[in-house]
Amino acid sequence: MSLSLYKTSFFALLACCVHCFSSCSKDLANVSVDDTPATGWVSLRITLPTPLGDVPAVQPSRAAANGVSGGNTGDTYVGNAGDNGINHLLVGIYNAQGECVHGFYVFPNDVIGGSFQRNPFQVKAKALKPDNYTVFAAANPTTELKNLIDHRRPLSELISAASNQTVNRLASRQIVMMCSQEMSTLLESRIRSTKPAAEEVPVPITLERAVAKVFVNPKANQTIAAPNAAGGTAQMVNFSLTGLNSQMYFLRRPAQAIKTNGTVNSDAVLYAEDDKTPQINRYSIDPNMEPLSGAALNAQLSFNKGEVSTGGWEDDKGLFAPENTVNADNQTARQLTHAVVCLKYIPKYLPANTNSWAYYKGAYMTVAQLREKIQQAKQRNTTDASMEMPSGWKEDVALMGDRINNISESARSFEMNNLKFYQNGYNYYYVPIRHFDDRQQPKLGAYGRYGVVRNHLYKINITSVLAPGSPVEGEPSDEPVDQIPTYISANITVKPWTEVRLAPFALE
């Protein structure tokens, strides 16, 4: 493939649109071929992780479930054009000794029909020395993956290498990195003496997306039942993700899969995943399965606030998440990926038109009431009882000092010395992402109940809120996640993008 081919206007425009992925033009020369003269030909048939028909160029594809909003756990969602978009394909071919002996890029002109829009699509025949090989392919690869597929680099390195990757390098609204679902076997008997003959018997390769996608409903400004809130409702503001894994394997490493669903008292029966295992029953191994703490945890999981979505089921409202799985005995909140949901919540003890408000040991206050109680606490002759405030108020006000002087509606949210201040009534709730639902793994602490597995869609539908959340975004605790009380109810559905829907979830 010549460098000039990549410099067509189409690819230049596409490269600009997907800047989070490195340009491949400079890397073309780095993928070397076997020095031995090729006397045979091979073709590849590439199947995208979509079960239905062709992928349209503009309009999103839809599953039978009528998009993200429809369907149940296990239903498949085809995805939109960005979910299925391909800039270019990288193929690595490995000999019996596990060495990369042939590697090449595939662009639309290298595809029969001249387009990636068909699913599956077939790569025009390539010259190859007859032998037995294994084949790996990746669509829209990152620079780190490109560097692993080079002349004589070992296959073991590709399989075992844990690569540091941020989510915005793996996926964008326009394009998502996809990798081989598994290594494909290329037997010498499939290699033909002519190009036409090779294209009659292509080697099948199935791709899967290297990330998952998370949706939260309802969308901004819509209400949620909240029996303990003013007016009986809370209001959706937005959501983000935290606890994003920064390490991944490029080739998914299968974990034990569910054979028979568990009960509230017994774990599900597990078995080694095979090519017939339903996607919804699979789990995955990632580099962070074992317990992490301290610097290691902070180095491998990101708790920094990233992209924010206003919520809803529209295709562009989902947020991408790297794979993040854990062992059964390691399902602590801090090591899992969470959706951080922001709601406007005004307790029923305050007027419905309240904006910002405060809470102290069971006492709810408007900003005006808070300012009054602060001033009273600073007077020498007052006591907690005389102010009709919980014990400790006068002492805590003294400890906070000038930090709470002249507090106003626009003051930033904070939590200190038992006082919580909610600017604009914004409350934050942490929803751990479930993988196996209560039909598959109802037992608390059971294998695979939590986690994010690549090429899955996780739908969190909030149904009710029971109590205020946190006034500020923090980090999950080190406690076992199933032992942490929740104040939000939600249904979580898991689709194999495949979709995941979980049991109702309440925010407390």
Buried (B, 14 or more C-beta within 10 A) or exposed (E): BEEEBBEEEEBEEBBEBBEBBBBBBEBBEEBBBBEEEBEBBBBBBBBBBBBEEBBEEEEBBBBEBEBBBBBBBBBBBBBBBBBBBBBBBBBBBBBEEBBBBBBBBBBBEBBBEEBBBBBBBBBBBBBBBBBEBBBBBBBBBBBBBBBBBBBEBBBEEBBEBBBEBEBEBBBBBBBBBBBBBBBBEBEEEBBBEEBEBBBEEBBEBBBBBBBBBBBBBBBBEEBBBBEBBBEEBBBBBBBBBBBBBBBBBBBBBBBBBBEEBBEEEEBBEBEEBEEEBEBBBBBBBBBBBEBBEEEEBBEBBBBEEBEBBBBBBBBEBBBBBBBBBBBBEBBBBBBBBBBBBBBBBBBBBBEEEBBBBBBBBEBBBBBEBBBEBBEBBEEEEBEBEEBEBBEBBBEBBEEBEEEBEEBEEEBEBBBEBBBBBBBBBBBBBBBBBBBBBBEBBBBEBBBBBBBBBBBBBBBBBBBBBBBBBBBBBEBBEEEBBBEEEBBBBBBBBBBBBBBBBBBBBBBB
